[in-house]
Every structure is written in structure tokens, then in C-alpha cells.
Amino acid sequence: MAPPASRSTRRRVAFLVLAGLLLSALLVRPVLNWARSAGDPVAVAAAGQSAADRTVVADAVPRALREGGEPPPPRAVDAGAVLAQLDGAAAQSRSWVGAVVLDEWGRTLVASADAERTVPTASLVKLLVVQQLLARSADGTVALDERTRQLMERAVTVSGDEAMSALWSRYDGEALLRNAVAAFGLTATAPPERPGQWGEATTTATDLARFLSRMDTAPGAETLLGWMRSVAPTAGDGFDQRFGLFGAAPGVAVKQGWMCCIDGRRQLHSAGVLADGRVVVVLGDASSSTGWPAFRRTLDSATAALVAGTA
């Protein structure tokens, strides 16, 4: 039998046991956290982000899912018929159209063959930048004065380019865009290759639909959607914004985009949220030889087919 341990020896043993327990807790906790987050895209996306970004990610799910309960069966949609109409609309202006419609639960109702095709965002990038500024204002990271909020509103309602340029320069628009990409799990959205040329940021119809579907419960959503519901018929540069989703249904929240002529191409986009929660994104790309009137008719026909065909 071993001799009884001295008091000092017992203290050393107790200290070593306690230290071992603490070390085990530190090692096991990350493993448990990983196990809880594995397979959870919201938790995975939040890893490595700041507290402010995690707040955005945690809230960035469709409203219907946040309200609990089981989603009803998806509505019956004749996607083939809708896409045939979409192709016919694109043929009118010899353009291609990337389009996605999601239901209020974030489920895909219709997605065109070009839904994953990358295209310049034109003014649609304003939505991601403004949302990130509103989110940072909500969590206290950024203090927005009245003048800045006016610029943000103008960037959305009249698609003010000067307002957007001021926001992009002052708040590092490229960083805000990258944060939005991480927060909402976007996979094909990227800043412009030429610094400062925010309209040349790139995205897809799929990415924008995902953003709009998840944005409605993210910080600042009520303000941003309110501005989108107040889009003016005429933009700050005089461009007529009455195309696509504009006025397509009562209560629609919309953002329009247009641009010409990078690499000889013309872009015309319309994206938004209908009053019933459906998200509709229509991104058009055509040769610069295609005139705006013909291109507008394409967007109008495509949007009408998507809205009516998924009702």
C-alpha cells in the first residue's frame, strides 16, 4: 500500500484535475457548436463573421419560415408554359432573360435556363448596399444622419446614381457588397472589377431572388421595402421606370435597373416582392443595337407571364 499523500501533494493533484476539466470544456465546446451548426446553412454562413454580420445572417430567412409552422404544399405551376412565354418574350428583342420566381416560403416556382447566368447588376446593386447600411444602423455599427438616409432613399426610389456614388465612396461599397454576399449566402454576386464602377458589379437572377426572399426579415427590411413600394415613375436621370414589375400588381415592392453599353451590351432589370410574398426577378441582357422600347416590351411580357403563371 502506498503511503498517504501529503497535503501539498493533494493540492497539486486537485489543481491538475481542475485544469484538465477546464481544458476539456474548451476543447469540447467548439466541437459541440460545430455539430449543432453542421448542415445548417445559416449557422455555417455565420462562422467567422462579426457579431453584426451574424445578426443579419440569423434573420435572413423568409418571413413565412420565421413565423413557424409547416409550409403548405407548393402551388401547382405549369413551369413549362411559363418558360415558353418567357422565351417568346426574349425572342421579341433578340435578348436573353434570366428569371426566377420564389413563393413566400422561398421555394422555387419557376427558374429560366439563364437564371444562373452572370450579368452586370446596373442599379440593382443599390439594394444590397442600402440594406447593409440599414442593418449597421440597426445594430449601432454605423450612425446614419438625415442627409445619408435621404441619399439611401433616393438611391432606391429614383435610382439616383449620384446618391449611390456618394454612399459607395463614403462607406466602402465594395466591402458592404461582400458582406451582403456572405450574409445572404449568395454564390455568384461580386464587386465590379473596376473600382468605383458599382453598376458593373455582377450577379444572377438566382442570387437576387435569394436576397429578396431572405431580406424581408433582416434588419432594415421594413424601411427598404417601403422605399421599394414608393419607386417613382421617372428616375433621377429621366429614365422611365414604368416597366417590368412596376405596377404589375398592387403593393409590389420593386427596384429597376438599366445600363448601356459595356462590351456592346444593354441591360434592363426588374426585381421585387409581390404583396403575397412571391419574389420575382427578371434580368434582361441584349445587344446595344436593341432599342429601349423593344427591350421594355420584352421585360413587360416576361414579367406578366411570370406573375400570372405563378399566381
C-alpha positions as CSV (number, residue, x, y, z in Angstrom):
1,M,0.0,0.0,0.0
2,A,1.3,3.4,-0.9
3,P,2.0,5.9,2.0
4,P,-0.8,8.6,2.5
5,A,-0.3,11.7,0.3
6,S,0.8,14.9,1.9
7,R,-1.5,18.0,2.0
8,S,0.7,19.8,-0.7
9,T,0.6,16.7,-2.9
10,R,-3.2,16.5,-2.6
11,R,-3.5,20.2,-3.6
12,R,-1.3,19.7,-6.7
13,V,-3.5,16.7,-7.7
14,A,-6.7,18.7,-7.2
15,F,-5.2,21.6,-9.3
16,L,-4.2,19.3,-12.1
17,V,-7.7,17.7,-12.2
18,L,-9.4,21.1,-12.3
19,A,-7.1,22.3,-15.0
20,G,-7.8,19.2,-17.0
21,L,-11.6,19.7,-16.7
22,L,-11.3,23.3,-17.9
23,L,-9.2,22.3,-20.9
24,S,-11.6,19.6,-21.8
25,A,-14.5,22.0,-21.7
26,L,-12.7,24.4,-24.0
27,L,-11.9,21.7,-26.5
28,V,-15.3,20.0,-26.5
29,R,-17.4,23.2,-26.8
30,P,-16.3,24.1,-30.3
31,V,-16.9,20.5,-31.4
32,L,-20.4,20.7,-30.0
33,N,-21.0,24.0,-31.6
34,W,-19.8,22.6,-35.0
35,A,-22.0,19.6,-34.6
36,R,-25.1,21.9,-34.0
37,S,-24.2,24.0,-37.0
38,A,-23.4,21.2,-39.4
39,G,-25.9,21.1,-42.1
40,D,-27.4,24.5,-41.0
41,P,-26.6,27.0,-43.8
42,V,-27.4,29.9,-41.5
43,A,-25.0,28.8,-38.8
44,V,-22.3,27.8,-41.3
45,A,-22.5,31.2,-43.1
46,A,-22.2,32.9,-39.7
47,A,-18.9,31.3,-38.9
48,G,-16.0,33.7,-38.8
49,Q,-18.2,36.8,-39.2
50,S,-18.6,39.7,-36.8
51,A,-21.5,39.9,-34.4
52,A,-23.2,42.5,-36.6
53,D,-22.9,40.2,-39.7
54,R,-24.2,37.2,-37.6
55,T,-27.3,39.2,-36.7
56,V,-28.0,39.7,-40.4
57,V,-27.5,36.1,-41.2
58,A,-29.6,34.8,-38.3
59,D,-32.5,37.0,-39.5
60,A,-32.0,36.3,-43.2
61,V,-34.6,33.7,-43.8
62,P,-38.1,34.0,-45.5
63,R,-40.7,35.6,-43.2
64,A,-43.0,32.6,-43.6
65,L,-40.3,30.3,-42.1
66,R,-39.7,32.7,-39.2
67,E,-43.3,32.7,-38.3
68,G,-43.2,28.9,-37.6
69,G,-45.4,26.1,-38.7
70,E,-45.2,23.7,-41.6
71,P,-45.3,25.2,-45.1
72,P,-48.2,24.1,-47.2
73,P,-47.7,22.1,-50.4
74,P,-46.2,24.2,-53.2
75,R,-48.8,25.7,-55.5
76,A,-49.3,24.0,-58.8
77,V,-47.4,25.9,-61.6
78,D,-47.2,25.0,-65.2
79,A,-43.5,26.0,-65.4
80,G,-43.1,24.7,-69.0
81,A,-45.9,27.0,-70.2
82,V,-44.5,30.0,-68.3
83,L,-41.0,29.4,-69.6
84,A,-42.3,29.1,-73.2
85,Q,-43.9,32.5,-72.8
86,L,-40.6,33.8,-71.4
87,D,-38.7,32.5,-74.4
88,G,-41.2,34.2,-76.7
89,A,-40.8,37.5,-74.9
90,A,-37.0,37.2,-75.2
91,A,-37.2,36.5,-78.9
92,Q,-39.0,39.8,-79.4
93,S,-35.8,41.7,-78.8
94,R,-33.3,39.0,-79.5
95,S,-32.2,39.1,-75.9
96,W,-31.8,36.6,-73.1
97,V,-33.7,36.7,-69.9
98,G,-32.7,35.3,-66.5
99,A,-35.8,34.9,-64.4
100,V,-36.7,33.3,-61.0
101,V,-39.9,33.3,-59.1
102,L,-40.0,32.1,-55.4
103,D,-43.0,31.6,-53.3
104,E,-43.4,33.2,-49.8
105,W,-41.6,30.2,-48.3
106,G,-38.6,30.7,-50.5
107,R,-39.3,27.7,-52.8
108,T,-38.6,28.0,-56.5
109,L,-41.7,28.1,-58.6
110,V,-40.0,29.0,-61.9
111,A,-36.4,29.4,-63.0
112,S,-35.3,30.0,-66.5
113,A,-32.4,28.4,-68.2
114,D,-30.4,31.6,-67.8
115,A,-31.2,32.0,-64.0
116,E,-27.6,31.3,-63.2
117,R,-26.1,33.4,-65.9
118,T,-24.0,36.3,-64.6
119,V,-24.9,39.8,-65.7
120,P,-24.0,43.3,-64.6
121,T,-26.3,44.4,-61.8
122,A,-26.8,48.0,-63.1
123,S,-28.8,49.7,-60.3
124,L,-29.9,46.6,-58.5
125,V,-26.7,46.6,-56.5
126,K,-28.2,49.6,-54.7
127,L,-30.5,47.2,-52.8
128,L,-27.6,45.2,-51.3
129,V,-25.6,48.3,-50.3
130,V,-28.6,50.1,-48.8
131,Q,-29.7,47.0,-46.9
132,Q,-26.3,46.6,-45.4
133,L,-26.2,50.3,-44.3
134,L,-29.7,49.9,-42.7
135,A,-28.5,46.8,-40.9
136,R,-25.5,48.5,-39.5
137,S,-27.6,51.4,-38.4
138,A,-30.0,49.0,-36.6
139,D,-27.2,47.3,-34.6
140,G,-25.4,50.6,-33.9
141,T,-22.3,49.9,-36.0
142,V,-23.0,53.0,-38.2
143,A,-24.7,56.2,-37.3
144,L,-26.7,57.5,-40.3
145,D,-27.6,61.2,-40.3
146,E,-30.7,62.5,-42.1
147,R,-28.7,63.5,-45.2
148,T,-27.3,60.0,-45.6
149,R,-30.8,58.4,-45.2
150,Q,-32.1,60.8,-47.9
151,L,-29.3,59.6,-50.2
152,M,-30.3,56.0,-49.4
153,E,-33.9,56.6,-50.1
154,R,-33.1,58.5,-53.3
155,A,-30.8,55.6,-54.5
156,V,-33.9,53.3,-54.3
157,T,-36.9,55.4,-55.2
158,V,-35.5,57.4,-58.1
159,S,-32.4,55.2,-58.7
160,G,-30.2,58.2,-58.0
161,D,-26.7,57.5,-59.4
162,E,-25.1,60.4,-57.6
163,A,-26.6,59.3,-54.3
164,M,-25.3,55.8,-54.8
165,S,-21.8,57.0,-55.8
166,A,-21.7,59.1,-52.6
167,L,-22.7,56.1,-50.4
168,W,-20.3,53.8,-52.2
169,S,-17.4,56.1,-51.7
170,R,-18.1,57.1,-48.1
171,Y,-19.0,53.7,-46.7
172,D,-16.8,51.4,-48.9
173,G,-19.5,49.9,-51.1
174,E,-17.3,47.0,-52.1
175,A,-16.9,45.9,-48.5
176,L,-20.7,46.3,-48.0
177,L,-21.4,44.2,-51.1
178,R,-19.0,41.5,-49.9
179,N,-20.7,41.5,-46.5
180,A,-24.1,41.1,-48.2
181,V,-22.8,38.2,-50.2
182,A,-21.7,36.4,-47.0
183,A,-24.8,37.3,-45.0
184,F,-27.3,36.1,-47.5
185,G,-25.4,33.1,-48.9
186,L,-25.0,34.5,-52.4
187,T,-22.8,32.5,-54.7
188,A,-22.4,34.5,-57.9
189,T,-22.5,38.1,-56.8
190,A,-19.3,40.1,-56.9
191,P,-18.0,43.7,-56.8
192,P,-17.0,45.4,-60.0
193,E,-13.6,44.7,-61.5
194,R,-13.1,48.4,-62.0
195,P,-13.1,50.2,-58.6
196,G,-15.9,52.6,-58.1
197,Q,-17.9,51.3,-61.1
198,W,-20.7,49.9,-58.9
199,G,-23.1,49.3,-61.8
200,E,-20.6,46.8,-63.1
201,A,-21.0,44.5,-60.1
202,T,-22.2,41.2,-61.2
203,T,-25.0,38.9,-60.1
204,T,-27.6,36.3,-61.2
205,A,-31.3,36.0,-61.1
206,T,-31.0,33.2,-58.6
207,D,-28.8,35.3,-56.2
208,L,-31.1,38.3,-56.3
209,A,-34.1,36.1,-55.7
210,R,-32.4,34.5,-52.7
211,F,-31.5,38.0,-51.3
212,L,-35.1,39.4,-51.7
213,S,-36.6,36.2,-50.2
214,R,-34.4,36.4,-47.1
215,M,-34.2,40.2,-46.8
216,D,-37.7,40.8,-45.6
217,T,-36.9,39.8,-42.0
218,A,-33.3,41.2,-42.0
219,P,-32.5,44.5,-40.2
220,G,-33.8,47.5,-42.1
221,A,-36.2,45.4,-44.2
222,E,-39.3,47.5,-43.4
223,T,-37.6,50.7,-44.4
224,L,-36.1,49.3,-47.6
225,L,-39.3,47.6,-48.7
226,G,-41.2,50.8,-48.0
227,W,-38.9,52.7,-50.3
228,M,-39.2,50.0,-52.9
229,R,-43.0,50.4,-52.8
230,S,-42.5,54.1,-53.4
231,V,-40.5,53.9,-56.6
232,A,-41.1,56.9,-58.8
233,P,-42.3,56.6,-62.3
234,T,-39.4,58.7,-63.6
235,A,-35.8,58.1,-62.4
236,G,-33.4,60.9,-61.4
237,D,-31.8,60.7,-64.8
238,G,-35.1,61.0,-66.6
239,F,-35.4,57.2,-67.4
240,D,-39.0,55.9,-67.4
241,Q,-39.1,53.3,-64.6
242,R,-42.6,52.0,-65.6
243,F,-41.6,48.6,-67.0
244,G,-41.4,45.0,-65.7
245,L,-42.7,44.7,-62.2
246,F,-43.6,48.4,-61.8
247,G,-47.3,48.5,-61.3
248,A,-47.6,44.8,-62.2
249,A,-49.6,44.1,-59.1
250,P,-51.0,46.2,-56.1
251,G,-48.5,46.7,-53.3
252,V,-45.4,45.4,-55.2
253,A,-42.0,46.5,-53.9
254,V,-39.7,46.9,-56.8
255,K,-36.3,48.0,-57.9
256,Q,-35.5,48.7,-61.6
257,G,-32.1,48.7,-63.3
258,W,-30.8,49.7,-66.7
259,M,-27.4,50.2,-68.3
260,C,-25.6,50.5,-71.6
261,C,-23.2,49.8,-73.2
262,I,-20.4,47.8,-71.6
263,D,-18.9,45.3,-74.1
264,G,-21.6,46.3,-76.6
265,R,-24.4,45.0,-74.3
266,R,-27.5,46.6,-72.9
267,Q,-29.1,45.6,-69.5
268,L,-32.7,46.0,-68.3
269,H,-33.7,44.5,-65.0
270,S,-36.7,44.4,-62.7
271,A,-36.8,42.7,-59.3
272,G,-39.1,42.8,-56.4
273,V,-41.6,41.3,-53.9
274,L,-45.3,41.0,-54.5
275,A,-47.8,41.7,-51.8
276,D,-48.5,37.9,-51.4
277,G,-44.8,37.3,-50.6
278,R,-43.7,36.0,-54.0
279,V,-40.3,37.1,-55.2
280,V,-39.9,37.9,-58.9
281,V,-36.6,38.6,-60.6
282,V,-36.2,39.4,-64.3
283,L,-32.8,40.2,-65.7
284,G,-32.5,41.1,-69.3
285,D,-29.4,41.4,-71.5
286,A,-29.3,42.3,-75.2
287,S,-27.1,43.8,-77.8
288,S,-26.7,47.5,-77.6
289,S,-28.3,47.6,-81.1
290,T,-31.6,46.7,-79.4
291,G,-33.5,49.8,-78.6
292,W,-35.1,50.5,-75.2
293,P,-38.7,50.3,-76.5
294,A,-38.3,46.8,-77.8
295,F,-36.4,45.8,-74.7
296,R,-39.1,47.2,-72.4
297,R,-41.7,45.1,-74.3
298,T,-39.6,42.0,-73.6
299,L,-39.4,42.8,-69.9
300,D,-43.1,43.6,-69.7
301,S,-44.2,40.4,-71.5
302,A,-41.8,38.3,-69.4
303,T,-42.9,39.8,-66.1
304,A,-46.6,39.4,-67.0
305,A,-46.1,35.7,-67.8
306,L,-44.2,35.1,-64.5
307,V,-46.7,36.9,-62.3
308,A,-49.8,35.4,-63.9
309,G,-48.3,31.9,-64.4
310,T,-47.3,31.5,-60.7
311,A,-50.4,33.1,-59.1
